[in-house]
Amino acid sequence: MAFIQEIRQALRLVRRNKGFTFAVVLSTALGVGATASIFSLIEAFLLRPLPVPDTGRVVRLTSVTQSSPVGRFSHPEADEIRSRAQAFSGLAASQNAVFGFSQTPDEQPRVTIGVLVNGDFFSTLGVRPVLGRAFTADEDEVPGRSAVVILSYGTWQREFGGRSDVIGRRIRLNALEFTVVGVAPEWFVGTHPFLQPALYVPRMMIREASGAAANALTDRAGRPLEIFARLKPGVSIEQARDEMRRLAADMERENPDANRGRGAMVFSQVGYRVAEDPESLTLSWMFFAVAGLALSIACINVANLLLSTAPARTRETAVRLAMGASRVRLLRQFVIESAVLSTGGTIAGLGIAAACASFIRSIEIASSLPLKLDARVDLRVVLFGFAVGLTSGVLAGLLPAIRGTRADLHAVLKSTELRFARSRGRMRQALVVAQVAAALVMLILSGLFLKSIQVARSSDPGFRVANVLTMGFDPRIARYDLQQARVFYRQLLERVRLLPGVRSAALGQQLPLGVESSATEIAIDGYQATPGQETPTIGSSIVGSQYFDAMGIPIVRGRAFNAGDTEATPKVAIVNEAMAAKYWPGRDPLGATLTLRSRAAAKVEVVGIARVSKTRYIGETPQPFLYLPFEQSSQTRMVLFVETAGDPSAFISAVRGEVRALDPNQPIYDVRTMASHFQQQALWGVRLIAEVVAAVGVVGLALSVLGLYGVIAYSVSQRTREIGIRMAVGASEGRVLAMILRQGATLTAAGAGLGLILTLAASTVISSLLDGVNPRDPAVYAGALAVLAGITLFATYLPARRAASVDPQDALRAE
């Protein structure tokens, strides 16, 4: 009953002091909102588990090499793991694929991203379709026999209106009929944190559905499969790792050519994401640090607000102590009041976080893939928000509570002054100094990351960005075989190159700095690897003749690909300067040979060396890269690059017209200019980081300004009599104004000095995240100081102006 009574008393305090309550709730809401928003973003990137039952027992298997701990598996390797491993109750193997989707034969196919999966995929993950059934083991045995498909929930709703009679209906994938046998539940959006596939097809239909090579299911060198596994009851992840190491050693011994230097690893879901992208963990810690600064500023604000009420509540506290209340009970009452206020602030903060998550979800990732950054305020974020909000609120209320219960009982009761024993405010001023320091750190970080956008935007990616139009094609969707696809591309290039205003046109496997990339496992003749080093895996791209001209990538030595590089001629390759320097040090790579181990062990001759260009992300250091000719590959999904004399968007209709003249049913996707791709996709990650840090920095600055304003305003209210006396004996308004401004400037200067020390100390830590930006850039530091000084001066001026307008007679009578 006492606890309920204390809560009621806390609620009465909230209702009685509405302005005070609003200030505390606002400060807490901003701090918790910023922190919960950051956590929701980190959860989407790194922490969110698969949306499947008993997800903690689902692990990720990877093929390990010396250069990468997160490789994929071939189909034969997946079959061997499934049959030999004893630690798993099931394996879920998947491979992304592009499909041409249509409901009827006369409908033009649309490019759709689906997943090829094994027969145990849904049963292993514990996913039961909301309609129909999952795939069976029989549908994972015979290639080309089981033309069945399971739709995602979104596709079912979007394409079929959620009709229950969709089961048994036939749809067309790459002009072949597939029977719908199930619909995945709404909560299952795939195994990738960003990619949401439209449908699922048995992997035995890989050739029919995606036009893969005839040996795709038996080729050990090609490794397209991602594998999740479910641990058997009682089996630990360490036991599974030991078994996979032994199994990988057995596969290397049995298949030395394809598995030399390859091990295997078992990761937790979060562990895999960290291993795949270690920088994501560093970035998460940086985000948490920035959010922690904003939250600390909010806590300081709340503590200062609570401290401001302490003198007014001193007599109340003394009376309650005199009536027999224990200090522990009074302390508990203060803490409960803080908890009630922080609960309201946390709820409001989660509302802010939900709005931020909605905004993040609305950000489009420029890609033909159905990618979505699914930030949301789910149960984990809510629990995190309440843990942070209540903890910070209680901690912020402890200091005022302790000070309030330590009052001198006899002195307070003898005094007739309600504001007895006013604090000189040193504690509140120290807290404001800490606020200003944290705000300056956040301002400088915001400036550094915003400058990183500017640097990235103006940096040279090593390829042409202006006046280039891009279009994606995959003739397999229209049931073209390899030779027909080559003929289509040859004819298309001839037509496009003849268009007025077109300077050149060429094919490339993917957009540079896009979300898709490829790599090739190679062996280099004459290259002496260090002991224990595995065969190199090099980033690669398949390109056509004139690609280097169209993309503005110069061939520094040797030659580019030409029309003579065909399937019937000796196989050739072009390497970039970074690859030449790394693998042929002191030797001439021109004329050297290397073996493409992931492409049926084909030997190729190096005929050219290209200038280094950026391929994965804008801040990357020069990386080895390999180019292979289109006419000597089996690739059919390609991007058309058109260099134009003017605005490339003006050529879209003309190029589309040439495609339609060749084949009106040929799907076209991902139509954009290279400039828009560079702005939307290549700079997407840099821009997201900068915008998040800047947004939290603005919150921190606003909170610190409110805190400074509150302290100065409180100081003015406490010094009303002093100010009146000063003015009565001749002090001018200007002198009083300068006195108060000096107080604010002193606090700001102290906080700025502390903030500079903290930022300089942390500069080496954040330098790895600032590609091409000096973490101690004087211009950024000066700009942050100027912004801080200007805003804090304004926050100080308002109460200073009020102090300067005090009427001496009114001030003396009021006291």
PyMOL commands that set and color helices and strands:
alter all, ss='L'
color gray80, all
select helices_A, chain A and resi 2-16+18-47+55-57+75-84+121-125+137-140+153-160+164-166+203-210+237-254+256-259+269-276+278-322+327-362+379-404+409-414+426-458+475-478+482-497+547-551+577-583+630-632+648-662+674-682+684-718+720-728+733-769+778-804+808-814
alter helices_A, ss='H'
color red, helices_A
select strands_A, chain A and resi 58-64+88-102+110-117+131-132+148-151+170-173+176-183+199-202+226-231+263-267+468-473+502-508+518-524+537-543+555-558+572-576+593-596+602-610+625-629+638-644+669-673
alter strands_A, ss='S'
color yellow, strands_A
deselect
rebuild
show_as cartoon
